[in-house]
Every structure is written in C-alpha cells, then in structure tokens.
Amino acid sequence: MTPAIIPADIRIVPCTDAVLLADLGSRTFHAAYKDDFPAEQMAEYLSVNFKPEEIAAEISSGGRYFFVAEKGGVPVGYSKLRNDRGHETVSDATLQPALEMQRIYLLADQYATGLGKTLLQHALGYAQDHGYASLWLQVWQENHRAIAFYERNGFDKVGTATFRWPTTVTHDWVMLSARSAFLSR
C-alpha cells in the first residue's frame, strides 16, 4: 500500500529533542540496512551511534545541524548537516566552504513519497542560504537506490571513502553538488 502523500514540515532539532532523534535515527538506519548487515553488527552500531546524550552533545557543539521531517506532527525522517569536517576530494578552493550532508534517512513507509527529495532540497536550500559553495555526502557503493537518487538530483561521484561498522569496513562514494548546480534548483 502506497502511503498518502502528505506535505512534511521540516524543523531544526534542539537538544531537548535528542531522545526523539536517537529513536528516529536508530529506526531509520535499521530500516535502510537491516537486510545488508548481520544483526549483531547492526545492534552494536545502533547502540553506539544513536545515544541521546551523544546526539545532544553533537547539537550543542556547533557545526552539526539536525532537521526532522514531520507529517501530521509525527517524525518520519531526518537529515544531519555538518560543517566541521571535509574530505580530500572536496578541498578545491572553488568548493569552499563545503557543507556535508552526513545523514538523510526516512522511515520505510516513507520511501517513494517524495520526502527524500524534500529533505534533500531543504539541505540544498540551507547550503545556499548560508553561503556554502558545495554540498557533499558519502553513500555506500552498494546502495544503488540512494546513488541513483543523488544522481537524479544533481550529485556527481567525485571520490571514495570508507565507512566503519563494528567489525566491517565498507566502501562509499563521495558525491558532490556544487553551488552552480544547486542555485539552479
């Protein structure tokens, strides 16, 4: 059954919503990768990376911005942007300052509803409004659906990176949308 397409409200997440974001982050990450990695690795990754106190610390530290998408007041997806790290393939002066979209995840029942594009457009708008010259991201090389989504939305593969699971290292594409591309959206 296809979910009803309901417009989403996107808001910045304050520290007081760290528990909400930890729960949403854990559920959406699990939905995205539960069939691709062993349950033990998934459980360990989720327990380490979606602790409310860690998320609250990230929000408080500056340079990291979480946005939650809600439909009818119910959280259904989120994105995480950060400006506190770079990648060697995004170091050219014409691409600076660069903003990373570290996470963009949806609940499984929100796939193919346009919400992913809404969150991506929000990230591009945030980058443009705050003077960033580029928006970059890492995506697992085996996540063909996500790669196709980013390519359809103007991102190009510009390099590679690794992603560390508890006992595995995966290979990611680094993808980039430069200011000239997102100004035309």
N, C-alpha and C positions, 0 to 999 in steps of 0.2 A: 504494500500500500504506500503510495506516494504521500509524503506529508504535505499539509496545506502550506502554501507559500504565504507566510505572514511576515510583514516587514520587521526587521530587527532594530532594536535600539542598541547602540554601542556606547559604552561609557568607560572612563578610566577607572581602574580598580584601586581603591585606597587600602592602606594597611589593615583597616578594620574588616576587609573582605578577604583576608588571606586564607581563612578556613574554606570559604566558598570556592576560591580559586584553586586551592590544593585539591579539593574534591573534584572539581570540574576538570582540572588538568590531568589528574590520575585517570578519570573515567574516559576522557577523550583520547589520551595517549594509548590506553589499553585497547580502546575500540580500533584505533588505527593500526596497531601492530600485534594484536593478540594471536593472530594466525602465523606470524612470521618468526617468533622467538619463543624459546622454551618458557613455560610458566614460571619456573624458578627464577630465571633471569628477569622476566617481566616484573615479578613481585619485588625483587630486590631493587630494580631500577626505580620503580614507583615509590617504594618506601624511602629511598634516599633523596629523590629529586622532587617530591611533592609534599614536603613537610610544611605545614602552615607557618612555623616560625622562620623557616628559611625564605619562604616567599615574602613574608612581612619584612625581613631584613633586606631582601633584594629591592622591594618597593622603596624602602626608607633610604637606601644607599644612593639613590640618584643614578641616572644613566640607564635605567631599566623601567620600561613602561608597559603595564599590562592593561589590556582592554577586554571587557567581557561583552559578548553579544547576547541580548536577551529578547525573547519573544513572549509577549504577554507577561513580562516580569520574571520569566523562567530563564536561567542561564543555559545557553545551548552551544556556546563556542567561545573561543577567546584567541587573542594574539598577544605576543610579547615582542616588544621592540627594545633594542638596546643600542647605545652609542658609546659604550665603554670598552669595545674591543674591535679589532679589524681582522682582515685576512690579507695575506700577501697578494692575492690576485685583485684586490680592491684597493691597492695602495697608490695608484696613479693619482697625481695631484688633481687631475680633472674630475676625479670621482669623489673628492673630499669636500666637505665632510660626508662620511658614509654612515648610514643607519642600517643595522642588522635587524631583520625580522627573524628572531630566533625560534618562535613558535607560532603556529596557526593551526588550531585543532577544533573540530566540531564533534558533537555527539553523533553517533552513527545514523540516527534517524534524520539528521540534517544534511547528509550528503546529497548532492544533486538538487538542492533547493535554491541555489544562488547565494547562500550565506557565506560560503568560502570566498566568492568574488567580492561580496560586500565587505568582509573583513580585510581582504587584500586591498581593495580600493580605499578603505579607511587608512590603512598603513601608508599607501602611496600619498594620500592627501596629507597625512601627518608629516611625512617626509618633506613634501613640497612646502607646506605651511611653516615648517620650522627650519627651512633653508638648507636641507640636505641635498647633496648633489647626486646621491645614489642610494638605492635600497638593495641590500643583498641578503642572501639566505643560503643555508645548506639544506640539501634534500638527499635522502638515501637513494643511491643509484638504482635500487630495485623497486622503488616506489614509482612505478611508471605512471600511475594515475596522477600523482602530485606533479611529476615532471611535466606531463602534458598540460596540466592546469597552468603551471607557471609559464610555460612556453606560449600558450594561448593568450596569456596576459602580459606578454612583452618582456619576459625574462630570458636571458641567454646564459648558457653554460660558459663559465669563464675559468674554471679550475676545479680542483678536487680537495677534499679534506677527509678527516676520519671522525668517526663518532664512537665513543667508548660505552659499551654495555658492561655490566659487571664482569663477564668472562669472554666477551667478544668485541672485536673492533670491526665496524662496518665502514664502507666507503661511500662518501657523499659527493654530489656535485655541488659546487659553489655556483650560484646563479645570481645574475645582476640585472637590475633595471636602472638605467642612468637617468638623470634629470630630464634630458631631452625626450626620453620615452615617456616618463610619467607626467610631464607637462601637457602632453597631447591627449591624455585620457579624458 
